[in-house]
């Protein structure tokens, strides 16, 4: 396999909420994340063409949804689709906007319009 020079790859930021993950609010007030397998496969295809940055909005540090999101993203990190330092979390929409702006990616993918 030929090594990829990451400095030449275009930067893409992706908000995982409602794109990679579907947030399900159950009656017991807990939040679960269901991984969209087709998006997961798409990210696997994108890994050698783009520098991927994933942003997930959660309710807080060490909250149940934060821990669950970390567990769901671990396979992407383990399979080297995304590097662990490119997986970010925020607690507000304003925080997400700030991350996106600071990353200054050529493309941002978000289901929140």
N, C-alpha and C positions, 0 to 999 in steps of 0.2 A: 504494500500500500504506500502510495506517495504521500509524504508529509505536506500538510496544507499550511501555507504562510498566512496566519490569521490577520496580519496587518493589512493584507490586500482584500480581505472579505468585507462586504458591506454590513453595516450594523442595523439590526432589526430588533425593536423592542416589542414585546407582546404582553398585554394584560391577560392573565390566565382566567380571571373570573368571567364566567359565561362564554368562554371561548374554549379553553382546554378543560375547564371544570364547569359543571352545571351545579349551581348551589341549590340544594334541596332543603327547605325549611320544613321540618316535621312538626307535629303537634306538641312534642315535648320540648320545644324551644331550642333544640340542638340543630346544628348545621352540619350537613355532610357534603362532601365533594365527590361527585361522580366524574371520573375521567372520560373524556370523549376520545375513544380509541382512534377515530379517523384523524383527529387533530394530532394526537400523539404520533401516529405514523407519518403525518405531514412534517412534523418537527424533525423526525428521524431523517427524512429526505433533505431537509434544509440545512442540517448541521455542517455539511462540507461546503456550502455555498454562502452562508451568512454567519456573522457573529450574533448569536441569539442572546437576548436579555429578557428574562421573565419577571414580571411584576404581578404580585398577588395582593389584593386588598383583604385584610383580615381585621377582626375586631380588636386585637391587641397582642402584645408580646406574650408568648406562652399560653395564649387562649386556646380552647379546644380546636377552633377552626385553623389557627396558625399551625398547631402541631399536626393536624390532619393534612393540611396543605403541604407541609414539609415532607410528610410520609409519602404523599402522592407524587411529589416532584423528585423524590430520591431515585426512582428508576431512570429518569432523564439525566440526572447527574451521573449515576453509576454507568450508564451506557455512553457517556461522554457526548450527549446531545447538547448539553449546556454545562458550562463550568459552574461550580458551586458559588463562586464570587459574583456570578452574573444572575443569580436568583435573588430577587429583592422582595421585601414586604413593606406594606404601608397600611395605615389604619384609616385614612380618609381619602376622599376623592381629590382634595387639594394636594395631599402628599403624593398621590399617583401622578398628578399633573406635573408636580415639581420633579419627580424622578424622570418622567418622559422628557421634559424640557432639558434637564441636565445631561441626559444620555445623548441627546441630539442625534438620534438615529435617522437614517435615510428613510426608514419606513416604520410606522407604529401601527400595530394591529390591536384593536380594542372593540369589544362588543357593546360598550357603554357609549351611546351616542346622544 
